[in-house]
Amino acid sequence: MASPETNARIEMRVPAAPLAARVRRLIESQAATDDELLDHLAAIDPLLADGARALLASATSTVVLDEEVLRLITHWADVPTEYLTDYTDETVTDRTDAELDLRDAMRAAGASSIQFRALGHMSPDALRAIAHSLRSGPPTT
């Protein structure tokens, strides 16, 4: 396996605030903290952790990141890479946001990630409807 130092780095300029908000949403969806994500990245490559830290702390409108930072974050959060690398793709955004919403609802209801995966491929609206149903609780009789 090639080390991170030997792989070609692809840097990209990204809008800091919207992308940082998505990363924070992914951290929340994992019931984790910023530090837990940063520690995970630092174990892989400290420079990648520094890039994620810069994104989360950025006070500028844009930040330059190694694309690998975004790929590793999406892998850690188990979402499509495009959720962070192609943040203008509304279809990916809508579906991923709906999946995250459902994951949160399922976790609150005591379900496991295995049960989430068993749902298969559903439309974002169907995922949101299930999440809403879970949050509403059992019907009253």
Secondary structure, 3 states (H helix, E strand, C coil): CCCCCCCCCCEEEEEHHHHHHHHHHHHHHCCCCHHHHHHHHHHHCHHHHHHHHHHHHCCCCEEEEEHHHHHHHHHHHCCCCHHHHCCCCHHHHHHHHHHHHHHHHHHHCCCCHHHHHCCCCCCHHHHHHHHHHHHHCCCCC
